[in-house]
Amino acid sequence: MDKTQFVWLGTAQQLTKVNIQTIALTGVDIQLSDKVTCLGVLIDSQLTFADYVKKLMAGSCFYQLQQLRVVRRTLSNDATKTLVHALISIHHLFKQKEQTYK
């Protein structure tokens, strides 16, 4: 059961009332986690998905910047500037949203 993970789901207020740190399943103790991975999706105890989105955005931004480099020769300077500004704006908006979950 090395891959078995356990998480309580609820609001921050609800989660402060949980006193259990482990559960026993078929004689094996499983530690409580604040986030688990299921089918590649990072799920946190409050279901904000903030860490998962951060992970996606980091990979996505890098990939998009790589793709921009590939097609740069076919774009005008204005189009390139627009794409770069869009990527930065999305990243900035995400950072602001992320701060509201902390």
C-alpha positions as a Markdown table, in Angstrom:
| # | Residue | x | y | z |
|---|---|---|---|---|
| 1 | Met | 0.0 | 0.0 | 0.0 |
| 2 | Asp | 2.9 | 2.4 | -0.6 |
| 3 | Lys | 0.7 | 4.5 | -2.9 |
| 4 | Thr | -2.3 | 4.8 | -0.6 |
| 5 | Gln | -3.0 | 8.3 | 0.5 |
| 6 | Phe | -5.6 | 9.7 | 2.8 |
| 7 | Val | -7.0 | 13.3 | 3.1 |
| 8 | Trp | -9.9 | 14.8 | 5.0 |
| 9 | Leu | -11.9 | 17.3 | 2.8 |
| 10 | Gly | -13.7 | 20.3 | 4.2 |
| 11 | Thr | -13.4 | 24.0 | 5.0 |
| 12 | Ala | -10.5 | 25.3 | 7.1 |
| 13 | Gln | -12.9 | 25.7 | 10.0 |
| 14 | Gln | -14.1 | 22.0 | 9.6 |
| 15 | Leu | -10.6 | 20.7 | 9.2 |
| 16 | Thr | -9.4 | 22.2 | 12.5 |
| 17 | Lys | -11.9 | 19.9 | 14.3 |
| 18 | Val | -10.4 | 16.8 | 12.9 |
| 19 | Asn | -8.1 | 15.0 | 15.5 |
| 20 | Ile | -7.2 | 11.9 | 13.5 |
| 21 | Gln | -3.8 | 11.8 | 12.0 |
| 22 | Thr | -3.8 | 8.1 | 10.8 |
| 23 | Ile | -6.3 | 5.5 | 9.8 |
| 24 | Ala | -5.7 | 1.7 | 9.9 |
| 25 | Leu | -6.7 | -0.2 | 6.8 |
| 26 | Thr | -6.1 | -4.0 | 6.7 |
| 27 | Gly | -3.6 | -3.6 | 9.5 |
| 28 | Val | -1.6 | -0.8 | 7.8 |
| 29 | Asp | -1.5 | 2.7 | 9.2 |
| 30 | Ile | -2.0 | 5.4 | 6.6 |
| 31 | Gln | -0.9 | 8.9 | 7.5 |
| 32 | Leu | -3.2 | 11.9 | 7.0 |
| 33 | Ser | -2.0 | 14.3 | 4.2 |
| 34 | Asp | -3.0 | 17.8 | 3.5 |
| 35 | Lys | -3.0 | 16.9 | -0.3 |
| 36 | Val | -3.1 | 13.8 | -2.3 |
| 37 | Thr | -2.7 | 12.8 | -6.0 |
| 38 | Cys | -5.4 | 10.9 | -7.8 |
| 39 | Leu | -5.0 | 10.1 | -11.5 |
| 40 | Gly | -2.4 | 12.9 | -11.8 |
| 41 | Val | -4.6 | 15.5 | -10.2 |
| 42 | Leu | -3.3 | 17.2 | -7.0 |
| 43 | Ile | -6.2 | 17.4 | -4.6 |
| 44 | Asp | -5.9 | 19.6 | -1.4 |
| 45 | Ser | -8.0 | 19.2 | 1.7 |
| 46 | Gln | -10.1 | 22.3 | 0.9 |
| 47 | Leu | -10.5 | 21.4 | -2.8 |
| 48 | Thr | -9.0 | 24.7 | -3.9 |
| 49 | Phe | -6.8 | 22.9 | -6.5 |
| 50 | Ala | -4.3 | 25.9 | -6.0 |
| 51 | Asp | -1.2 | 23.7 | -6.0 |
| 52 | Tyr | -2.5 | 21.7 | -9.0 |
| 53 | Val | -3.2 | 24.9 | -11.0 |
| 54 | Lys | 0.2 | 26.3 | -10.1 |
| 55 | Lys | 1.8 | 23.1 | -11.4 |
| 56 | Leu | -0.2 | 23.3 | -14.6 |
| 57 | Met | 0.5 | 27.0 | -15.1 |
| 58 | Ala | 4.3 | 26.5 | -14.6 |
| 59 | Gly | 4.4 | 23.7 | -17.2 |
| 60 | Ser | 2.0 | 25.5 | -19.4 |
| 61 | Cys | 3.8 | 28.8 | -19.4 |
| 62 | Phe | 7.1 | 27.1 | -20.1 |
| 63 | Tyr | 5.6 | 25.1 | -23.0 |
| 64 | Gln | 3.8 | 28.2 | -24.4 |
| 65 | Leu | 7.1 | 30.2 | -24.3 |
| 66 | Gln | 8.8 | 27.4 | -26.1 |
| 67 | Gln | 6.1 | 27.4 | -28.7 |
| 68 | Leu | 6.4 | 31.1 | -29.1 |
| 69 | Arg | 10.1 | 30.7 | -29.8 |
| 70 | Val | 9.3 | 28.2 | -32.5 |
| 71 | Val | 6.8 | 30.4 | -34.4 |
| 72 | Arg | 8.5 | 33.8 | -33.7 |
| 73 | Arg | 9.7 | 34.2 | -37.2 |
| 74 | Thr | 6.2 | 34.0 | -38.6 |
| 75 | Leu | 4.8 | 36.6 | -36.2 |
| 76 | Ser | 4.9 | 40.4 | -36.5 |
| 77 | Asn | 6.5 | 42.4 | -33.7 |
| 78 | Asp | 3.0 | 43.5 | -32.5 |
| 79 | Ala | 1.7 | 39.9 | -32.5 |
| 80 | Thr | 4.7 | 38.7 | -30.5 |
| 81 | Lys | 4.3 | 41.6 | -28.0 |
| 82 | Thr | 0.6 | 40.8 | -27.7 |
| 83 | Leu | 1.3 | 37.1 | -27.0 |
| 84 | Val | 4.0 | 37.9 | -24.4 |
| 85 | His | 1.8 | 40.4 | -22.7 |
| 86 | Ala | -1.1 | 37.9 | -22.6 |
| 87 | Leu | 1.2 | 35.2 | -21.0 |
| 88 | Ile | 2.5 | 37.6 | -18.4 |
| 89 | Ser | -1.1 | 38.9 | -17.7 |
| 90 | Ile | -2.4 | 35.4 | -17.2 |
| 91 | His | 0.5 | 34.5 | -14.9 |
| 92 | His | 0.0 | 37.7 | -12.9 |
| 93 | Leu | -3.7 | 37.2 | -12.5 |
| 94 | Phe | -3.1 | 33.6 | -11.4 |
| 95 | Lys | -0.6 | 34.8 | -8.8 |
| 96 | Gln | -3.1 | 37.3 | -7.4 |
| 97 | Lys | -5.8 | 34.6 | -7.3 |
| 98 | Glu | -3.4 | 32.3 | -5.6 |
| 99 | Gln | -2.8 | 34.8 | -2.8 |
| 100 | Thr | -6.5 | 34.7 | -1.9 |
| 101 | Tyr | -6.3 | 31.0 | -1.1 |
| 102 | Lys | -3.4 | 31.4 | 1.3 |
